[in-house]
Amino acid sequence: MAYILPFRAFRYDPSRVDAAQVVTQPYDKITPAAQERYYAASPYNLVRIILGRKEEHDNPANNVYSRAAASLEEWRQTGVLRQDPLPSIYGYSQRFRAPGSGAELERRGFIALGRIEDYSSGVIFRHEQTLAKPKADRLDLLRATRAHFGQIFMLYEDSGQVDSLLASDTRPEISITDEYGVVHTLWPVSDAKLIAEVQAAMQDKKLIIADGHHRYETALNYRNERRAAAGSPASAAAPYDYVMMTFVNMNSPGLLILPTHRVVHSLPSFSDEDFRKAARPFFDIDEVEPGLDAAKAAVILREAGRSGTSILAVTANRGFLLHHPNPAADPVFAGLSLSQQALDVVQLHKCLLEKVLGLSEESIRNQQNISYVREAAEAIVLARGGGANVSFLINPCRVKHVRDIAFAGEVMPQKSTDFYPKLLSGLTIYALD
Protein backbone atom coordinates (compact mmCIF):
# COMPACT_ATOMS: atom_id res chain seq x y z
CA MET A 1 0.00 0.00 0.00
CA ALA A 2 1.37 3.41 -0.95
CA TYR A 3 1.03 5.59 2.13
CA ILE A 4 1.28 9.35 1.51
CA LEU A 5 1.02 12.36 3.79
CA PRO A 6 0.62 16.12 3.37
CA PHE A 7 3.36 18.23 4.94
CA ARG A 8 4.25 21.80 5.77
CA ALA A 9 6.93 22.46 3.21
CA PHE A 10 9.61 25.06 3.59
CA ARG A 11 9.56 27.30 0.53
CA TYR A 12 11.45 30.35 -0.58
CA ASP A 13 9.73 33.60 0.45
CA PRO A 14 8.84 35.35 -2.84
CA SER A 15 9.13 38.73 -1.13
CA ARG A 16 12.78 37.99 -0.37
CA VAL A 17 14.01 36.13 -3.43
CA ASP A 18 13.05 35.42 -7.03
CA ALA A 19 12.30 31.69 -7.13
CA ALA A 20 13.77 31.39 -10.63
CA GLN A 21 17.15 32.51 -9.23
CA VAL A 22 17.33 29.99 -6.41
CA VAL A 23 15.98 26.62 -7.58
CA THR A 24 18.16 24.16 -9.49
CA GLN A 25 18.24 21.04 -11.56
CA PRO A 26 18.80 17.83 -9.52
CA TYR A 27 22.27 17.63 -7.99
CA ASP A 28 23.47 14.90 -10.38
CA LYS A 29 22.57 17.03 -13.41
CA ILE A 30 24.53 20.07 -12.25
CA THR A 31 27.71 20.46 -14.32
CA PRO A 32 30.66 22.53 -13.04
CA ALA A 33 29.54 25.33 -15.38
CA ALA A 34 25.98 25.16 -14.04
CA GLN A 35 27.29 25.19 -10.48
CA GLU A 36 29.13 28.43 -11.17
CA ARG A 37 26.05 29.90 -12.84
CA TYR A 38 23.86 29.01 -9.88
CA TYR A 39 26.36 30.47 -7.43
CA ALA A 40 26.35 33.74 -9.35
CA ALA A 41 22.55 33.86 -9.60
CA SER A 42 21.85 34.42 -5.90
CA PRO A 43 23.48 34.10 -2.47
CA TYR A 44 20.46 31.95 -1.60
CA ASN A 45 20.65 29.58 -4.55
CA LEU A 46 20.04 26.00 -3.41
CA VAL A 47 23.27 24.82 -5.06
CA ARG A 48 25.08 26.07 -1.93
CA ILE A 49 23.31 23.32 -0.03
CA ILE A 50 22.91 20.41 -2.44
CA LEU A 51 26.23 20.76 -4.30
CA GLY A 52 28.45 23.26 -2.56
CA ARG A 53 31.95 24.16 -3.63
CA LYS A 54 34.83 22.30 -2.07
CA GLU A 55 37.48 24.53 -0.53
CA GLU A 56 41.20 24.06 -0.18
CA HIS A 57 41.21 23.91 3.61
CA ASP A 58 38.16 21.68 4.09
CA ASN A 59 38.32 19.53 7.21
CA PRO A 60 35.92 17.41 9.28
CA ALA A 61 34.59 20.52 11.05
CA ASN A 62 34.30 22.78 8.00
CA ASN A 63 33.31 21.22 4.67
CA VAL A 64 30.58 21.19 2.04
CA TYR A 65 28.20 19.38 4.40
CA SER A 66 28.73 21.62 7.43
CA ARG A 67 28.41 24.70 5.25
CA ALA A 68 25.19 23.30 3.74
CA ALA A 69 23.71 22.81 7.21
CA ALA A 70 24.75 26.33 8.24
CA SER A 71 23.17 27.87 5.14
CA LEU A 72 19.91 25.99 5.71
CA GLU A 73 19.77 27.07 9.35
CA GLU A 74 20.52 30.70 8.47
CA TRP A 75 17.91 30.82 5.70
CA ARG A 76 15.29 29.37 8.02
CA GLN A 77 16.13 31.76 10.85
CA THR A 78 16.17 34.86 8.64
CA GLY A 79 12.95 33.96 6.80
CA VAL A 80 14.44 33.39 3.36
CA LEU A 81 12.80 29.99 3.73
CA ARG A 82 9.45 29.95 5.45
CA GLN A 83 7.24 27.05 6.40
CA ASP A 84 3.73 26.81 4.97
CA PRO A 85 1.06 27.25 7.66
CA LEU A 86 -1.04 24.23 6.66
CA PRO A 87 -0.17 20.64 5.80
CA SER A 88 -0.50 20.38 2.03
CA ILE A 89 0.19 18.35 -1.02
CA TYR A 90 1.46 20.33 -3.99
CA GLY A 91 0.19 20.16 -7.54
CA TYR A 92 3.11 20.27 -9.96
CA SER A 93 2.94 20.86 -13.72
CA GLN A 94 5.74 20.95 -16.28
CA ARG A 95 5.08 22.29 -19.78
CA PHE A 96 7.83 21.71 -22.33
CA ARG A 97 8.83 20.97 -25.90
CA ALA A 98 10.08 17.46 -26.51
CA PRO A 99 13.73 17.50 -27.60
CA GLY A 100 14.00 16.39 -31.20
CA SER A 101 10.35 16.53 -32.22
CA GLY A 102 9.46 19.90 -30.69
CA ALA A 103 6.03 18.57 -29.67
CA GLU A 104 4.40 20.57 -26.86
CA LEU A 105 3.70 18.40 -23.82
CA GLU A 106 2.56 18.80 -20.25
CA ARG A 107 3.40 16.43 -17.40
CA ARG A 108 1.26 16.77 -14.29
CA GLY A 109 1.81 15.26 -10.88
CA PHE A 110 1.81 16.14 -7.21
CA ILE A 111 4.35 16.40 -4.41
CA ALA A 112 3.70 14.74 -1.06
CA LEU A 113 5.51 12.74 1.55
CA GLY A 114 5.72 9.03 0.79
CA ARG A 115 6.47 6.39 3.37
CA ILE A 116 9.86 4.78 2.82
CA GLU A 117 9.48 1.06 2.18
CA ASP A 118 11.94 -1.79 1.87
CA TYR A 119 11.93 -3.16 -1.66
CA SER A 120 10.85 -6.51 -0.23
CA SER A 121 7.53 -5.00 0.87
CA GLY A 122 6.24 -5.03 -2.71
CA VAL A 123 5.15 -1.38 -2.60
CA ILE A 124 8.12 0.49 -4.11
CA PHE A 125 10.09 -0.91 -7.03
CA ARG A 126 13.37 0.17 -8.61
CA HIS A 127 14.36 -0.34 -12.24
CA GLU A 128 18.03 0.71 -12.30
CA GLN A 129 21.21 -0.23 -10.49
CA THR A 130 22.76 2.25 -8.08
CA LEU A 131 26.34 3.20 -7.23
CA ALA A 132 27.88 3.38 -3.76
CA LYS A 133 29.73 6.70 -4.11
CA PRO A 134 26.70 8.97 -4.84
CA LYS A 135 24.77 7.34 -1.98
CA ALA A 136 27.60 8.00 0.47
CA ASP A 137 27.71 11.65 -0.58
CA ARG A 138 23.94 12.13 -0.26
CA LEU A 139 23.91 10.36 3.11
CA ASP A 140 26.54 12.74 4.48
CA LEU A 141 24.43 15.69 3.28
CA LEU A 142 21.25 14.26 4.81
CA ARG A 143 22.99 13.62 8.13
CA ALA A 144 24.24 17.21 8.21
CA THR A 145 21.08 19.01 7.13
CA ARG A 146 18.32 16.58 8.21
CA ALA A 147 16.28 17.74 5.22
CA HIS A 148 15.27 16.70 1.73
CA PHE A 149 15.51 19.27 -1.07
CA GLY A 150 14.51 17.34 -4.20
CA GLN A 151 11.72 14.90 -4.85
CA ILE A 152 11.99 11.24 -5.70
CA PHE A 153 10.19 10.84 -9.06
CA MET A 154 7.61 8.09 -8.58
CA LEU A 155 5.34 6.45 -11.15
CA TYR A 156 1.94 5.00 -10.32
CA GLU A 157 -0.76 3.66 -12.59
CA ASP A 158 -4.44 4.52 -12.85
CA SER A 159 -6.97 5.75 -15.41
CA GLY A 160 -6.61 9.39 -14.42
CA GLN A 161 -8.55 9.43 -11.15
CA VAL A 162 -5.88 11.19 -9.10
CA ASP A 163 -5.15 13.78 -11.79
CA SER A 164 -8.88 14.53 -11.96
CA LEU A 165 -9.05 15.10 -8.21
CA LEU A 166 -6.20 17.60 -8.42
CA ALA A 167 -7.29 19.35 -11.62
CA SER A 168 -7.59 23.03 -10.81
CA ASP A 169 -7.89 26.39 -12.50
CA THR A 170 -6.35 28.02 -9.45
CA ARG A 171 -3.57 30.41 -10.33
CA PRO A 172 -0.27 28.74 -9.37
CA GLU A 173 1.77 30.26 -6.57
CA ILE A 174 5.01 29.55 -8.41
CA SER A 175 5.69 29.70 -12.14
CA ILE A 176 9.30 29.34 -13.28
CA THR A 177 10.90 28.86 -16.67
CA ASP A 178 14.15 26.94 -16.28
CA GLU A 179 17.29 27.03 -18.41
CA TYR A 180 15.84 24.42 -20.79
CA GLY A 181 12.69 26.40 -21.47
CA VAL A 182 10.53 24.16 -19.27
CA VAL A 183 7.72 25.99 -17.45
CA HIS A 184 7.28 24.67 -13.90
CA THR A 185 4.15 25.62 -11.95
CA LEU A 186 3.29 24.71 -8.36
CA TRP A 187 0.18 25.17 -6.24
CA PRO A 188 -0.53 23.97 -2.69
CA VAL A 189 -3.62 21.88 -1.92
CA SER A 190 -4.52 22.14 1.76
CA ASP A 191 -8.19 21.09 1.69
CA ALA A 192 -8.28 18.16 4.14
CA LYS A 193 -11.20 16.42 2.39
CA LEU A 194 -9.48 16.54 -1.00
CA ILE A 195 -6.19 15.35 0.48
CA ALA A 196 -8.01 12.40 2.08
CA GLU A 197 -9.52 11.49 -1.30
CA VAL A 198 -6.08 11.51 -2.92
CA GLN A 199 -4.67 9.39 -0.08
CA ALA A 200 -7.47 6.87 -0.51
CA ALA A 201 -6.96 6.74 -4.28
CA MET A 202 -3.24 6.07 -3.82
CA GLN A 203 -3.59 3.35 -1.19
CA ASP A 204 -3.68 0.42 -3.62
CA LYS A 205 -0.91 1.74 -5.85
CA LYS A 206 2.48 0.19 -6.47
CA LEU A 207 5.21 2.75 -7.08
CA ILE A 208 8.16 2.66 -9.46
CA ILE A 209 11.17 4.92 -8.97
CA ALA A 210 11.53 6.74 -12.28
CA ASP A 211 14.32 9.06 -11.15
CA GLY A 212 16.13 9.37 -7.84
CA HIS A 213 17.23 5.80 -7.09
CA HIS A 214 20.31 7.01 -5.21
CA ARG A 215 18.34 9.52 -3.14
CA TYR A 216 15.67 6.96 -2.32
CA GLU A 217 18.17 4.39 -1.15
CA THR A 218 19.95 7.13 0.81
CA ALA A 219 16.67 7.96 2.58
CA LEU A 220 16.17 4.25 3.24
CA ASN A 221 19.66 3.90 4.72
CA TYR A 222 19.16 7.01 6.84
CA ARG A 223 15.83 5.69 8.13
CA ASN A 224 17.48 2.44 9.16
CA GLU A 225 20.34 4.31 10.78
CA ARG A 226 17.99 6.51 12.82
CA ARG A 227 15.79 3.59 13.81
CA ALA A 228 18.79 1.67 15.07
CA ALA A 229 20.09 4.64 17.05
CA ALA A 230 16.68 5.27 18.62
CA GLY A 231 15.89 1.61 19.19
CA SER A 232 12.49 2.27 17.65
CA PRO A 233 10.34 -0.51 16.14
CA ALA A 234 9.63 -0.56 12.42
CA SER A 235 5.96 0.15 13.13
CA ALA A 236 6.69 3.52 14.75
CA ALA A 237 6.18 6.61 12.60
CA ALA A 238 8.87 9.29 12.64
CA PRO A 239 9.77 12.12 10.24
CA TYR A 240 12.67 10.07 8.84
CA ASP A 241 10.23 7.33 7.83
CA TYR A 242 9.11 9.60 4.96
CA VAL A 243 10.71 11.32 2.00
CA MET A 244 9.47 13.88 -0.53
CA MET A 245 8.10 12.31 -3.68
CA THR A 246 6.56 13.59 -6.88
CA PHE A 247 3.89 11.21 -8.11
CA VAL A 248 3.13 10.97 -11.85
CA ASN A 249 0.69 8.65 -13.62
CA MET A 250 2.67 6.35 -15.91
CA ASN A 251 -0.19 6.58 -18.43
CA SER A 252 0.27 10.35 -18.73
CA PRO A 253 0.73 11.51 -22.34
CA GLY A 254 3.35 13.94 -21.04
CA LEU A 255 5.62 11.19 -19.74
CA LEU A 256 8.73 11.22 -21.93
CA ILE A 257 11.87 9.08 -21.81
CA LEU A 258 14.94 10.15 -23.77
CA PRO A 259 17.81 7.85 -24.73
CA THR A 260 21.16 8.03 -22.97
CA HIS A 261 24.00 7.32 -25.37
CA ARG A 262 27.27 5.62 -24.39
CA VAL A 263 30.67 7.08 -25.24
CA VAL A 264 33.65 4.73 -24.85
CA HIS A 265 37.06 6.37 -24.54
CA SER A 266 40.69 5.82 -23.50
CA LEU A 267 40.89 2.18 -24.56
CA PRO A 268 44.48 0.85 -24.76
CA SER A 269 43.86 -0.02 -28.41
CA PHE A 270 40.91 0.20 -30.76
CA SER A 271 40.33 -0.61 -34.43
CA ASP A 272 36.96 -0.07 -36.08
CA GLU A 273 37.54 -3.10 -38.32
CA ASP A 274 38.46 -5.30 -35.35
CA PHE A 275 35.33 -4.04 -33.62
CA ARG A 276 33.16 -4.93 -36.61
CA LYS A 277 34.60 -8.44 -36.78
CA ALA A 278 34.25 -9.04 -33.04
CA ALA A 279 30.64 -7.80 -33.00
CA ARG A 280 29.62 -9.93 -36.00
CA PRO A 281 28.80 -13.09 -33.96
CA PHE A 282 26.32 -11.09 -31.88
CA PHE A 283 24.45 -8.99 -34.48
CA ASP A 284 23.70 -8.48 -38.12
CA ILE A 285 25.78 -5.45 -39.10
CA ASP A 286 25.18 -2.90 -41.85
CA GLU A 287 27.69 -0.19 -42.61
CA VAL A 288 26.11 3.26 -42.71
CA GLU A 289 27.39 6.48 -44.20
CA PRO A 290 30.22 7.76 -42.01
CA GLY A 291 29.07 11.36 -42.37
CA LEU A 292 25.62 10.86 -40.83
CA ASP A 293 24.37 13.57 -38.48
CA ALA A 294 22.19 13.28 -35.37
CA ALA A 295 18.93 13.71 -37.30
CA LYS A 296 19.82 10.96 -39.76
CA ALA A 297 20.98 8.72 -36.91
CA ALA A 298 17.62 9.15 -35.16
CA VAL A 299 15.76 8.14 -38.33
CA ILE A 300 17.93 5.05 -38.83
CA LEU A 301 17.50 3.96 -35.23
CA ARG A 302 13.76 4.58 -35.21
CA GLU A 303 13.15 2.64 -38.44
CA ALA A 304 15.41 -0.27 -37.51
CA GLY A 305 13.93 -0.33 -34.02
CA ARG A 306 10.49 -1.19 -35.36
CA SER A 307 11.63 -4.79 -35.76
CA GLY A 308 13.67 -5.10 -32.57
CA THR A 309 17.08 -4.15 -31.25
CA SER A 310 18.98 -1.44 -33.09
CA ILE A 311 22.25 0.16 -32.03
CA LEU A 312 24.40 2.62 -33.97
CA ALA A 313 28.15 2.48 -33.43
CA VAL A 314 30.04 5.57 -34.63
CA THR A 315 33.83 5.69 -34.86
CA ALA A 316 36.19 8.31 -36.24
CA ASN A 317 35.70 7.22 -39.85
CA ARG A 318 32.91 4.65 -39.96
CA GLY A 319 29.39 3.91 -38.79
CA PHE A 320 27.69 0.57 -38.12
CA LEU A 321 24.06 -0.36 -37.56
CA LEU A 322 23.86 -3.42 -35.34
CA HIS A 323 20.49 -5.19 -35.40
CA HIS A 324 18.78 -8.60 -35.14
CA PRO A 325 20.75 -10.11 -32.24
CA ASN A 326 22.09 -13.60 -32.81
CA PRO A 327 20.37 -16.19 -30.56
CA ALA A 328 23.63 -18.14 -30.48
CA ALA A 329 24.99 -15.39 -28.24
CA ASP A 330 22.61 -16.41 -25.43
CA PRO A 331 25.38 -17.49 -22.99
CA VAL A 332 26.31 -13.83 -22.47
CA PHE A 333 22.89 -13.32 -20.89
CA ALA A 334 23.25 -15.93 -18.17
CA GLY A 335 20.93 -15.06 -15.30
CA LEU A 336 18.96 -12.45 -17.25
CA SER A 337 15.28 -12.85 -18.06
CA LEU A 338 13.91 -12.74 -21.59
CA SER A 339 12.44 -9.30 -20.80
CA GLN A 340 15.90 -7.97 -19.96
CA GLN A 341 17.52 -9.63 -22.96
CA ALA A 342 15.06 -7.84 -25.25
CA LEU A 343 16.27 -4.40 -24.12
CA ASP A 344 18.64 -2.54 -26.43
CA VAL A 345 20.61 -1.21 -23.47
CA VAL A 346 21.17 -4.73 -22.10
CA GLN A 347 22.26 -5.99 -25.53
CA LEU A 348 24.67 -3.05 -25.70
CA HIS A 349 26.15 -3.64 -22.26
CA LYS A 350 26.44 -7.44 -22.29
CA CYS A 351 27.47 -8.00 -25.92
CA LEU A 352 29.34 -4.89 -27.00
CA LEU A 353 30.75 -3.25 -23.89
CA GLU A 354 31.60 -6.40 -21.96
CA LYS A 355 32.30 -9.05 -24.61
CA VAL A 356 33.52 -7.12 -27.65
CA LEU A 357 35.36 -4.27 -25.91
CA GLY A 358 36.28 -6.22 -22.80
CA LEU A 359 35.00 -3.73 -20.23
CA SER A 360 34.18 -5.28 -16.88
CA GLU A 361 30.90 -4.61 -15.06
CA GLU A 362 32.90 -2.94 -12.30
CA SER A 363 34.74 -0.61 -14.68
CA ILE A 364 31.43 0.34 -16.31
CA ARG A 365 29.89 1.07 -12.91
CA ASN A 366 32.90 3.23 -12.07
CA GLN A 367 32.75 4.97 -15.48
CA GLN A 368 36.44 4.27 -16.10
CA ASN A 369 36.20 4.10 -19.90
CA ILE A 370 32.63 5.20 -20.44
CA SER A 371 30.60 8.36 -20.21
CA TYR A 372 26.93 9.08 -20.83
CA VAL A 373 25.47 11.83 -22.99
CA ARG A 374 21.92 12.82 -23.84
CA GLU A 375 22.57 14.45 -27.20
CA ALA A 376 23.37 12.19 -30.16
CA ALA A 377 25.17 15.08 -31.83
CA GLU A 378 27.61 15.31 -28.92
CA ALA A 379 28.28 11.57 -29.03
CA ILE A 380 28.99 11.73 -32.77
CA VAL A 381 31.31 14.72 -32.43
CA LEU A 382 33.28 12.98 -29.69
CA ALA A 383 33.79 9.89 -31.84
CA ARG A 384 34.79 11.82 -34.94
CA GLY A 385 36.99 14.32 -33.13
CA GLY A 386 39.10 11.81 -31.25
CA GLY A 387 37.45 12.32 -27.88
CA ALA A 388 36.14 8.76 -27.97
CA ASN A 389 37.06 5.42 -29.50
CA VAL A 390 33.44 4.64 -30.31
CA SER A 391 30.04 6.12 -29.48
CA PHE A 392 26.92 3.98 -29.21
CA LEU A 393 23.57 5.54 -30.03
CA ILE A 394 20.34 3.84 -28.94
CA ASN A 395 16.58 4.32 -28.96
CA PRO A 396 14.84 5.37 -25.74
CA CYS A 397 13.46 2.73 -23.42
CA ARG A 398 9.65 2.56 -23.32
CA VAL A 399 7.58 3.12 -20.19
CA LYS A 400 6.07 -0.35 -20.61
CA HIS A 401 9.52 -1.91 -20.42
CA VAL A 402 10.34 0.08 -17.28
CA ARG A 403 7.09 -1.12 -15.72
CA ASP A 404 7.60 -4.76 -16.64
CA ILE A 405 11.23 -4.88 -15.49
CA ALA A 406 10.50 -3.13 -12.18
CA PHE A 407 7.46 -5.21 -11.26
CA ALA A 408 9.41 -8.37 -12.06
CA GLY A 409 11.94 -7.35 -9.41
CA GLU A 410 14.69 -6.87 -11.99
CA VAL A 411 16.98 -3.96 -12.77
CA MET A 412 18.46 -2.40 -15.89
CA PRO A 413 22.02 -1.09 -16.25
CA GLN A 414 22.60 2.35 -14.79
CA LYS A 415 21.59 5.28 -16.99
CA SER A 416 19.04 3.17 -18.88
CA THR A 417 16.36 5.84 -18.72
CA ASP A 418 16.34 9.61 -18.91
CA PHE A 419 12.93 10.93 -17.91
CA TYR A 420 12.55 14.42 -19.31
CA PRO A 421 12.23 17.07 -18.00
CA LYS A 422 13.84 16.80 -14.57
CA LEU A 423 12.04 17.81 -11.38
CA LEU A 424 13.43 21.05 -9.99
CA SER A 425 15.07 21.00 -6.58
CA GLY A 426 14.05 23.65 -4.07
CA LEU A 427 10.39 24.10 -4.99
CA THR A 428 9.52 22.44 -1.69
CA ILE A 429 11.81 21.38 1.15
CA TYR A 430 11.03 18.73 3.77
CA ALA A 431 12.83 19.36 7.05
CA LEU A 432 12.89 16.44 9.47
CA ASP A 433 13.08 18.74 12.48
Summary of the structure (lengths in Angstrom):
residues: 433
radius of gyration: 22.7
end to end distance: 26.0
largest distance: 66.4
contacts: 1359
relative contact order: 0.17
helix: 36%
strand: 25%
